[in-house]
Amino acid sequence: MYRLCVALLLVLAGCSGTGGTVGDSPPAPTETVTPVAVPDADPERGRPTGIDGSGVSDSRSLAAAHDRRLEERSYRLVSNQTVRYANGTVRSQYLTDLRLAANRTYFVTVRTNGPAGPRLLGEPPAVSEFWSDGETYVRAFGTDDPTYNEFAPTASGVGTWRFWATTGAFEVPRSPTTVIAESLDAVPTRVESTRSVGGSERYRLVDVGAPDAELPFRAAAPARNVSLVAVVDRSGLVRRLEIEYDGRIDGNHVVASRSIAYSDVGTTEVRRPAWFDRAT
């Protein structure tokens, strides 16, 4: 998380507005239905590659199928990393909501919260919005007097669409493939149920009840009372992945959770935000 903060502070350098709510909310993305092929299902079993009757059998194959499902397609990715004290009070929170078009124009909202929350946007609570079409990069943040301006991504790619779809969403320098595979490797699963949504099968995976796990990217240690829920469709798309566990930070008992959700695959169109002209 420290490296993420440093990288984003470089991108945000020179911007004074922090905290609160950005002045103008962007228009809701226009959604157009586009036929999408359904790859990577196992024709013999009718299940996604990497899932058998007992649960996840090959996390790498499943994660790779997920990655292929998103190639050159638009989608929405919502990610939430939260740590709460035992009484429910938020200690730290990092949320991103990315809308990514097929041409890789993006709009992302980033929020932080809690006394120990990330300082990448300034003192929490804070919120910022970023938009780019790959040529122009603009941002907005602030409270009563929002700041709008252009920025340039770093040489390492911080501020680009690829950053927000990977490190910027997950707080760690990892791809979705790695985050999904390593999370499912760490927690044994079983298929709890199957249901049809719009003619497509979706599989709900849950943990088998293992009390402890060596979780990757954990926010608190040791990880105890680990629970996992994942929803995967027949194409291999991991639509939702949620992990929650107990741990300790500085001697305090905390409950940590990480969730990622993919939706609107192939149907999301990203427009310029309402504040675009004030930033350019």
Sequence and secondary structure as in RCSB ss.txt:
>XXXX:A:sequence
MYRLCVALLLVLAGCSGTGGTVGDSPPAPTETVTPVAVPDADPERGRPTGIDGSGVSDSRSLAAAHDRRLEERSY
RLVSNQTVRYANGTVRSQYLTDLRLAANRTYFVTVRTNGPAGPRLLGEPPAVSEFWSDGETYVRAFGTDDPTYNE
FAPTASGVGTWRFWATTGAFEVPRSPTTVIAESLDAVPTRVESTRSVGGSERYRLVDVGAPDAELPFRAAAPARN
VSLVAVVDRSGLVRRLEIEYDGRIDGNHVVASRSIAYSDVGTTEVRRPAWFDRAT
>XXXX:A:secstr
 HHHHHHHHHHHTT    SS  SS     EE         B TTTSSBTTEETTEES HHHHHHHHHHHHTT  E
EEEEEEEEEETTS EEEEEEEEEEE TT  EEEEEEEESTTS  TTSSSSEEEEEEE SS EEEEE SSS EEEE
    TT TTSHHHHHTHHHHSSS  HHHHHHHHHHHS EEEEEEEEETTEEEEEEEE   SB   TT SSEEEEE
EEEEEEEETTS EEEEEEEEEEEETTEEEEEEEEEEEE TTTEE    TTHHHH 
